[in-house]
Amino acid sequence: MKNMPVVISLGGSLVVPSSGIDTDFLSRFRRLILAEIKRGKRFILIVGGGSTARAYMNAAKQVVPLRSDDMDWLGIHATRINGHLLRTVFRTVAHPVMLKDPNEPALWSESVLVAAGWKPGRSTDDIAVRLAIRFRACLILNLTNIDRVYDKDPAKYPNASPFDRVDWKTFKKIVGNKWTPGSNAPFDPIASRAASQAGLTVVIARGTDLANVKNILDDKPFVGTTVHP
């Protein structure tokens, strides 16, 4: 429905790959979102930590043994600086305050709401699910660095088969049931469990192919995996 937002969980590696902040991607992504806004859509954008998070985690590991909650907090703060970058990029259409807690009040009338990491044990995928439930989103779109979900890691298994559609029961067997900070799962296990329980549908697709992303937003044929109840 027109007033229901689209939730986009934006992989941090799309915004900040190992080569640094990708301003070309940000410019193209901004143009796409602004064009969709003109057509009446609203968006909730949640961004991951990307190479910023991994750089801080790796640096800390070289100095001291790193606990899981320390890794989480480094990742959370990386998502927040990336989130502020997104909010700045969308300043003319975005709510002026970035959401850092999915439960805090957020009466937003703007076209874009930017959110970031919350607390240890909760990934940005989990935030996406919570906000989708809270604001009755019409779609969760998880933009990552893979074109589809496979039944096993295609980098290790040449015979891995991609899914165009997969139910949550099968998907949860693929991603497991434990969240690990810095994990590269296509959608994190805790978020997957919550989305499954809420009966949500998530589309997972390659974020750099913005023509394909536009097809998803416009309800046209696309390349990706739809995870459904």
N, C-alpha and C positions, 0 to 999 in steps of 0.2 A: 504494500500500500504506500501511497505517496509520502505520508508523514513518517513512515517507519524507516529508520536509518539503515544503511549498509555498514556492517562492522568489517573493517579491514585490519587483519593482523599482519603487519608488514615486517618481514624478516630483516633483522638489523644488518645482515650481510649485504642487502640490497642498497641500503643507505650508506653504510660504512664497510665496504669490502676491505681486504688486506691492503689494497693500494691507497686507501684513504677515502675521504668523503666523496661520493659520486654525485657531483653537481649536475652532470648531464641527466642521470636518472631522476634526480629531484625535480629538475625543470620539466622533463617529460611527464612525470607523475603528476606534477602540479597542473599542467595543461589539461591532462585527462580529467582530473577531479573537478577542476573549474568548469570544464565543458559539461560534465554530468550534473553539476550543481545548477547550471543554467536550464537543465531539463527537469529540474524539480527534486533532485535527489539530495539527501543529507547523509553525512558520513561520520562514523566514529573511527579514528585512526589510532592504532596501538602499535608502537614500533619496538623491535628488539634491540639488544645491545651490540650485535655485530662484532667486528674485529676490535672495537673499543673495549668491550667487556673481556674478550679473550686476551688482549694485550695486558690489561691490569691483572687478570688472574695469573697469567704466565709470569709477570714480573714479581708478583707476591710469592709465587711458588719457588722462585729462584732465591728468595731471601729466608722464608720461613715455611714450615709445614702449614698447608692451607686447609682450614676446616670448611665443611660444606656451607655453613651459614655465612662465612666470610666470602666465599665464592658467590653466594646468592646476593649479598649486599653490593659487591663490586658490579655484578651484572645489573642489579636494580638501578644503581646510579648511572650506569652507562645508558640504560634505556631512557633515563630521565633527561640526560643531555641530548640524546637523539630526539626525544620527544619535544624538547624546547626548540630544537632545530626545525622540526616539522611545524610546530606552532608558529614560528617566525615566518617560515615559507608560506603558510596559509593565513598570515596575520589579517588580511582584509576580509576573510570569511569565517575565521575560527573564533571559538569561545576564548576569551582572553586568559583563562586560567587552565593550565594542564591538570588533568585529573590523576592523582597519585594513589588514590584509594577508591576502588570501584563502589564503595558503599557511602562515600561522602556526598553531601548534597551537590547537585549539578543541574541547576535550572538553566538550560541553554536553549537559546532561540536561534543561534547562528547555524550555518550550514555544516560546520565541522566542529567536532569535539576531539581533542587530542588527549590520549591517556598514556601512562607509562607504568613501569614496574611498581609493585605494591609492597610485598613482604617476602621473607625467605620461604621457600617451598612452593611459591606461586609464580608461574611463568607469565609472559605476556599473552600466550595463548589462553591461559586460564582467565586473565583479565578480559580478554575478548569474549569469552563465553559468558562471564558474569554480566558484562555490559549488554550483551545481546539479549539475555534474559530480562535484565532490568528495563531496557528501553524497547523491548519487543521488536528487535531488528528483523528485517525481512531476509537477511542473508549474512553469513559469516564467510568472508573471503580470506583465505590464508595464502599470502603471497610469499613464496620462498624461492630457493634456487634449484628446484626440481620441476620437471614438467608434469609428472604424475606420481602417484603412490604405487610402489611395486610390492609384490608379495615377499621379496627379500632384497637385500642391498645389491643393486645392479653393478656397483663397482667391484663387488666380490664375486657375484654370481652372474655370468653372461646369460644364463637361461632365465633370469628373473622376468616375471610377467607383470605388465602394468595393469592397473585398474582404471576403467572409466567411471565405474560406480562400485561402491563397496559398502556393506552395512557396518554399523558400529561394532558388532560382535566380532566380525572378522578383523576389522581395523585394530581393535584393542589387542588382539593376539599378535599383531605385527609390531606395535609400539611398546608393548609390555605394560607394566603397572607402576613403575617407579620413575619419579622425576629426578633428573640429574642436572645441576647447574651447568650451562654451556652445551647441553645436549643438542644434537642436530636432528632429532626426530621430526617427521613432517608435521606432527601436531602432538603436543606433549600428553603423556598418559593421564595426568590428573584432569587436564582440560577435556580430554576425550571422554573420560568417565562422566564428567559433569554434562557435557553436550549430549551424550547418549541418554542420560537420565532425563534431561529436559526435552528430548525429542527434537533436537536441532539438526539442521543440515549444514555441513561445512564443505566449501569448495576449495581444493588445494591446487595451486597452479604456479607456473613460473612467473615471478614478478617482473622480470626484465622485458617480457613480451607484452608490452602494453596494448598492442592491437588485440591480442587475445584476451587481456583483462577487460578491455572495452566490450568485447563480445559477451563476456560473462555478465557484466553490468547491464548490458542491453538485452539479455536473455536470448542470445543467439548461440549457434553451435560453437563449441570451444574445445581446446585441448586442456585436460586437467582431470582431477578425480573428485567426484561428488561422494562424500561420506554421509550416509543417510540412516535414519532409524530402521 
